[in-house]
Amino acid sequence: MKLFALGFAALLATGSAFAADAASSHVIHDKTGFFVHLDVAKVLSSTDICGQCGIVPAQLRYLDHQDREHLLDYQVQGIGCASDN
């Protein structure tokens, strides 16, 4: 019985260690607003707006200074309009 309890405790400890790894890989989805403070340490990717005209949705994926991955959705003016100088 003690062996069963010890094995069960070891299984729980292993499961919580894997859960901690899965939680650290979670992407934080930032909210857009009038003013958004971004803690950007490294930009991973951003939407290419070349060839798009008008207001288009864009996305920024970045790491903060604690190496947590963030995703920011926002609207931006495209730079591919033929009437732009």
DSSP file (Angstrom, degrees, kcal/mol; ACC not computed):
  #  RESIDUE AA STRUCTURE BP1 BP2  ACC     N-H-->O    O-->H-N    N-H-->O    O-->H-N    TCO  KAPPA ALPHA  PHI   PSI    X-CA   Y-CA   Z-CA
    1    1 A M     >        0   0    0      0, 0.0     4,-2.3     0, 0.0     5,-0.2   0.000 360.0 360.0 360.0 -41.5    0.0    0.0    0.0
    2    2 A K  H  >  +     0   0    0      1,-0.2     4,-2.5     2,-0.2     5,-0.2   0.878 360.0  53.3 -64.1 -36.0    2.9    2.4    0.9
    3    3 A L  H  > S+     0   0    0      2,-0.2     4,-2.4     1,-0.2    -1,-0.2   0.897 108.3  50.0 -65.1 -39.9    4.4    1.6   -2.5
    4    4 A F  H  > S+     0   0    0      2,-0.2     4,-2.4     1,-0.2    -2,-0.2   0.919 111.9  47.6 -62.8 -44.2    1.2    2.5   -4.3
    5    5 A A  H  X S+     0   0    0     -4,-2.3     4,-2.2     2,-0.2    -2,-0.2   0.893 112.4  49.6 -64.8 -40.3    1.0    5.8   -2.4
    6    6 A L  H  X S+     0   0    0     -4,-2.5     4,-2.1     2,-0.2    -2,-0.2   0.909 111.7  48.3 -66.0 -42.1    4.6    6.6   -3.2
    7    7 A G  H  X S+     0   0    0     -4,-2.4     4,-2.1     2,-0.2    -2,-0.2   0.892 111.4  50.2 -64.5 -40.3    4.1    5.8   -6.9
    8    8 A F  H  X S+     0   0    0     -4,-2.4     4,-2.2     2,-0.2    -2,-0.2   0.899 110.1  50.1 -65.1 -41.1    1.0    8.0   -7.0
    9    9 A A  H  X S+     0   0    0     -4,-2.2     4,-2.2     1,-0.2    -2,-0.2   0.892 110.6  50.0 -63.8 -39.8    2.8   10.9   -5.3
   10   10 A A  H  X S+     0   0    0     -4,-2.1     4,-2.2     2,-0.2    -1,-0.2   0.885 109.4  51.6 -66.2 -38.1    5.7   10.5   -7.8
   11   11 A L  H  X S+     0   0    0     -4,-2.1     4,-2.3     2,-0.2    -2,-0.2   0.906 110.2  48.7 -64.5 -41.9    3.1   10.5  -10.7
   12   12 A L  H  X S+     0   0    0     -4,-2.2     4,-2.2     2,-0.2    -2,-0.2   0.907 110.8  50.3 -64.3 -41.6    1.5   13.7   -9.4
   13   13 A A  H  X S+     0   0    0     -4,-2.2     4,-1.5     1,-0.2    -2,-0.2   0.898 111.9  48.0 -64.2 -40.4    4.9   15.4   -9.0
   14   14 A T  H  X S+     0   0    0     -4,-2.2     4,-1.9     1,-0.2    -2,-0.2   0.907 110.8  51.3 -66.4 -42.1    5.9   14.5  -12.6
   15   15 A G  H  X S+     0   0    0     -4,-2.3     4,-2.0     1,-0.2    -2,-0.2   0.883 108.6  50.5 -63.2 -39.9    2.5   15.7  -13.9
   16   16 A S  H  X S+     0   0    0     -4,-2.2     4,-1.8     2,-0.2    -1,-0.2   0.832 107.3  54.6 -70.0 -30.2    2.9   19.1  -12.2
   17   17 A A  H  X S+     0   0    0     -4,-1.5     4,-1.4     2,-0.2    -1,-0.2   0.910 110.4  45.8 -67.3 -40.8    6.4   19.5  -13.6
   18   18 A F  H  X S+     0   0    0     -4,-1.9     4,-2.0     1,-0.2    -2,-0.2   0.863 110.1  54.6 -68.6 -34.9    5.0   19.0  -17.2
   19   19 A A  H  X S+     0   0    0     -4,-2.0     4,-2.2     1,-0.2    -1,-0.2   0.869 104.8  54.0 -65.9 -36.2    2.1   21.3  -16.5
   20   20 A A  H  X S+     0   0    0     -4,-1.8     4,-1.5     2,-0.2    -1,-0.2   0.889 108.7  49.1 -65.3 -38.4    4.6   24.1  -15.5
   21   21 A D  H  X S+     0   0    0     -4,-1.4     4,-0.8     1,-0.2    -2,-0.2   0.895 111.5  49.1 -66.7 -39.4    6.4   23.7  -18.8
   22   22 A A  H  < S+     0   0    0     -4,-2.0     3,-0.5     1,-0.2    -2,-0.2   0.872 109.6  52.0 -68.2 -36.6    3.1   23.9  -20.7
   23   23 A A  H >< S+     0   0    0     -4,-2.2     3,-1.2     1,-0.2    -1,-0.2   0.839 105.0  55.6 -69.4 -31.9    2.0   27.0  -18.9
   24   24 A S  H 3< S+     0   0    0     -4,-1.5    -1,-0.2     1,-0.2    -2,-0.2   0.726 103.1  55.9 -74.2 -19.3    5.3   28.8  -19.6
   25   25 A S  T 3< S+     0   0    0     -4,-0.8    -1,-0.2    -3,-0.5     2,-0.2   0.338  80.8 122.4 -92.4   8.0    4.8   28.2  -23.4
   26   26 A H    <   -     0   0    0     -3,-1.2     2,-0.4    -4,-0.1    43,-0.4  -0.500  62.4-129.2 -72.5 135.0    1.4   29.9  -23.3
   27   27 A V        -     0   0    0     -2,-0.2     2,-0.6    41,-0.1    43,-0.2  -0.730  15.2-136.7 -87.3 130.2    1.1   32.9  -25.6
   28   28 A I  E     -a   70   0A   0     41,-2.9    43,-2.5    -2,-0.4     2,-0.8  -0.778  11.8-147.3 -88.7 122.3   -0.3   36.1  -24.0
   29   29 A H  E     -a   71   0A   0     -2,-0.6    43,-0.2    41,-0.2     2,-0.1  -0.809  16.5-148.4 -94.4 108.0   -2.8   37.8  -26.2
   30   30 A D  E     -a   72   0A   0     41,-2.3    43,-0.6    -2,-0.8     2,-0.3  -0.430   9.5-126.3 -76.7 149.1   -2.6   41.6  -25.6
   31   31 A K        -     0   0    0     -2,-0.1     2,-0.2    41,-0.1    -1,-0.1  -0.741  18.3-131.4 -93.8 141.6   -5.6   43.8  -25.9
   32   32 A T        +     0   0    0     -2,-0.3     2,-0.3    41,-0.1    42,-0.1  -0.586  41.7 140.3 -86.5 156.6   -5.5   46.9  -28.2
   33   33 A G        -     0   0    0     -2,-0.2     3,-0.2     1,-0.1     0, 0.0  -0.938  66.1 -66.0-171.4-170.3   -6.6   50.2  -26.9
   34   34 A F  S    S+     0   0    0      1,-0.3     2,-0.4    -2,-0.3    -1,-0.1   0.919 124.3  13.8 -63.5 -44.2   -6.0   53.9  -26.8
   35   35 A F  S    S+     0   0    0     -3,-0.1     2,-0.5     2,-0.0    -1,-0.3  -0.975  70.4 179.7-135.8 120.9   -2.7   53.4  -25.0
   36   36 A V        -     0   0    0     -2,-0.4     2,-0.6    -3,-0.2    -4,-0.0  -0.981  21.0-143.0-123.0 119.8   -1.0   50.0  -24.7
   37   37 A H        -     0   0    0     -2,-0.5     2,-0.5     2,-0.0    -2,-0.0  -0.735  21.2-163.9 -82.1 118.1    2.3   49.7  -22.8
   38   38 A L        -     0   0    0     -2,-0.6     2,-1.0     2,-0.1    -2,-0.0  -0.902  16.1-157.2-107.4 129.1    4.4   47.1  -24.6
   39   39 A D        +     0   0    0     -2,-0.5     2,-0.6    23,-0.0    26,-0.2  -0.761  27.2 177.5-100.7  83.3    7.4   45.5  -23.0
   40   40 A V        +     0   0    0     -2,-1.0    24,-0.2     1,-0.2     3,-0.1  -0.804  22.5 158.1 -99.1 117.5    9.2   44.4  -26.2
   41   41 A A  S    S+     0   0    0     22,-3.2     2,-0.3    -2,-0.6    23,-0.2   0.748  76.8   5.7 -98.7 -36.7   12.6   42.7  -25.9
   42   42 A K  E     -B   63   0A   0     21,-1.7    21,-2.9     0, 0.0     2,-0.5  -0.957  66.4-135.3-152.4 128.9   12.5   40.9  -29.3
   43   43 A V  E     -B   62   0A   0     -2,-0.3    19,-0.3    19,-0.2     3,-0.1  -0.743  18.4-177.6 -84.0 125.4   10.1   41.0  -32.2
   44   44 A L  E     -     0   0A   0     17,-2.6     2,-0.3    -2,-0.5    18,-0.2   0.856  63.9 -21.9 -89.9 -42.3    9.4   37.5  -33.5
   45   45 A S  E     -B   61   0A   0     16,-2.0    16,-2.8     2,-0.0    -1,-0.4  -0.982  53.5-167.2-163.3 158.5    7.2   38.5  -36.5
   46   46 A S  E     -B   60   0A   0     -2,-0.3    14,-0.2    14,-0.2     2,-0.2  -0.979  37.5 -90.1-148.0 157.3    4.9   41.2  -37.8
   47   47 A T        -     0   0    0     12,-1.5     2,-0.6    -2,-0.3    11,-0.0  -0.460  35.1-129.2 -70.9 134.9    2.3   41.4  -40.6
   48   48 A D        +     0   0    0     -2,-0.2    -1,-0.1     1,-0.1     0, 0.0  -0.770  26.6 179.6 -83.7 117.8    3.6   42.5  -44.0
   49   49 A I    >   +     0   0    0     -2,-0.6     3,-1.6    28,-0.1    30,-1.2   0.290  36.0 124.9-105.1   9.3    1.4   45.4  -45.2
   50   50 A C  T 3  S+     0   0    0      1,-0.3     3,-0.1    28,-0.1    30,-0.1  -0.494  77.8  19.7 -67.0 135.5    3.1   46.0  -48.5
   51   51 A G  T 3  S+     0   0    0      1,-0.3     2,-0.4    -2,-0.2    -1,-0.3   0.462  99.9 113.6  84.5   0.9    0.7   45.8  -51.3
   52   52 A Q    <   -     0   0    0     -3,-1.6    28,-2.7    29,-0.1     2,-0.4  -0.863  51.2-154.0-107.8 143.1   -2.4   46.3  -49.1
   53   53 A C        +     0   0    0     -2,-0.4    26,-0.1    27,-0.2     2,-0.1  -0.907  51.5   3.8-119.4 141.8   -4.5   49.4  -49.3
   54   54 A G  S    S-     0   0    0     24,-0.4    24,-3.5    -2,-0.4     2,-0.5  -0.383 110.4 -21.3  87.5-167.0   -6.7   51.0  -46.6
   55   55 A I  E    S+ C   0  77A   0     22,-0.2    22,-0.2    -2,-0.1    -2,-0.1  -0.695  72.8 176.1 -81.5 124.0   -7.1   50.0  -43.0
   56   56 A V  E     - C   0  76A   0     20,-3.1    20,-2.4    -2,-0.5     2,-0.2  -0.925  33.7-103.6-129.5 152.0   -6.0   46.4  -42.6
   57   57 A P  E     - C   0  75A   0      0, 0.0     2,-0.3     0, 0.0    18,-0.2  -0.523  41.6-175.2 -73.1 142.6   -5.7   44.1  -39.6
   58   58 A A  E     - C   0  74A   0     16,-3.4    16,-2.3    -2,-0.2     2,-0.4  -0.899  12.3-150.8-134.7 164.6   -2.1   43.4  -38.5
   59   59 A Q  E     - C   0  73A   0     -2,-0.3   -12,-1.5    14,-0.2     2,-0.5  -1.000   2.9-163.3-141.7 137.7   -0.4   41.3  -35.9
   60   60 A L  E     -BC  46  72A   0     12,-2.5    12,-2.8    -2,-0.4     2,-0.5  -0.988   4.3-168.7-122.4 125.2    2.8   41.6  -33.9
   61   61 A R  E     +BC  45  71A   0    -16,-2.8   -17,-2.6    -2,-0.5   -16,-2.0  -0.966  25.1 153.0-113.6 125.3    4.3   38.6  -32.1
   62   62 A Y  E     -BC  43  70A   0      8,-1.9     8,-3.3    -2,-0.5     2,-0.4  -0.941  40.9-119.3-148.5 165.1    7.1   39.4  -29.7
   63   63 A L  E     -BC  42  69A   0    -21,-2.9   -22,-3.2    -2,-0.3   -21,-1.7  -0.892  26.1-143.4-106.2 139.7    9.0   38.4  -26.5
   64   64 A D    >   -     0   0    0      4,-2.1     3,-1.8    -2,-0.4   -24,-0.2  -0.293  40.0 -87.2 -89.1-175.9    9.0   40.6  -23.4
   65   65 A H  T 3  S+     0   0    0      1,-0.3   -25,-0.1   -26,-0.2    -1,-0.1   0.564 129.6  56.1 -73.1  -6.7   12.0   41.0  -21.0
   66   66 A Q  T 3  S-     0   0    0      2,-0.1    -1,-0.3     0, 0.0     3,-0.1   0.160 119.4-110.2-104.4  15.9   10.9   37.9  -19.1
   67   67 A D  S <  S+     0   0    0     -3,-1.8     2,-0.4     1,-0.2    -2,-0.1   0.773  70.1 145.2  60.0  31.2   10.9   35.8  -22.3
   68   68 A R        -     0   0    0    -41,-0.0    -4,-2.1   -43,-0.0     2,-0.4  -0.833  49.3-123.9 -96.1 138.1    7.1   35.4  -22.4
   69   69 A E  E     - C   0  63A   0     -2,-0.4   -41,-2.9   -43,-0.4     2,-0.3  -0.656  29.2-170.0 -86.5 134.7    5.6   35.4  -25.9
   70   70 A H  E     -aC  28  62A   0     -8,-3.3    -8,-1.9    -2,-0.4     2,-0.4  -0.875  12.7-157.0-122.0 154.2    2.9   38.0  -26.7
   71   71 A L  E     -aC  29  61A   0    -43,-2.5   -41,-2.3    -2,-0.3     2,-0.5  -0.993  10.1-170.8-132.2 124.2    0.5   38.4  -29.6
   72   72 A L  E     -aC  30  60A   0    -12,-2.8   -12,-2.5    -2,-0.4     2,-0.4  -0.970   5.3-162.6-121.4 121.2   -1.0   41.9  -30.4
   73   73 A D  E     + C   0  59A   0    -43,-0.6     2,-0.3    -2,-0.5   -14,-0.2  -0.860  26.7 149.4 -98.9 135.6   -3.7   42.3  -33.0
   74   74 A Y  E     - C   0  58A   0    -16,-2.3   -16,-3.4    -2,-0.4     2,-0.3  -0.945  43.4-104.8-155.5 172.0   -4.3   45.9  -34.2
   75   75 A Q  E     + C   0  57A   0     -2,-0.3     2,-0.3   -18,-0.2   -20,-0.1  -0.839  37.0 176.0-105.8 144.1   -5.4   47.9  -37.3
   76   76 A V  E     - C   0  56A   0    -20,-2.4   -20,-3.1    -2,-0.3     2,-0.5  -0.981  35.5-104.0-146.4 154.7   -2.9   49.8  -39.5
   77   77 A Q  E     - C   0  55A   0     -2,-0.3   -22,-0.2   -22,-0.2   -28,-0.1  -0.706  40.8-126.4 -81.0 123.8   -3.0   51.8  -42.7
   78   78 A G        -     0   0    0    -24,-3.5   -24,-0.4    -2,-0.5     3,-0.2  -0.312   8.8-148.9 -66.6 154.6   -1.7   49.8  -45.6
   79   79 A I  S    S+     0   0    0    -30,-1.2   -26,-0.2     1,-0.1   -29,-0.1   0.148  77.6  83.0-112.6  17.8    1.2   51.3  -47.7
   80   80 A G        +     0   0    0    -28,-2.7   -27,-0.2   -31,-0.3     2,-0.2   0.189  53.7 131.8-108.9  18.1    0.3   49.8  -51.1
   81   81 A C    >   -     0   0    0    -29,-0.3     3,-1.1    -3,-0.2   -29,-0.1  -0.497  54.5-140.6 -73.2 137.8   -2.3   52.3  -52.3
   82   82 A A  T 3  S+     0   0    0      1,-0.2    -1,-0.1    -2,-0.2   -29,-0.0   0.765 100.1  57.5 -68.3 -25.5   -1.7   53.5  -55.9
   83   83 A S  T 3  S+     0   0    0      2,-0.0    -1,-0.2     0, 0.0     2,-0.2   0.526  83.4 104.7 -85.4  -4.9   -2.8   57.0  -55.0
   84   84 A D    <         0   0    0     -3,-1.1    -5,-0.0     1,-0.1     0, 0.0  -0.497 360.0 360.0 -75.1 144.9   -0.1   57.4  -52.2
   85   85 A N              0   0    0     -2,-0.2    -1,-0.1     0, 0.0    -3,-0.0   0.402 360.0 360.0-102.2 360.0    2.9   59.5  -53.0
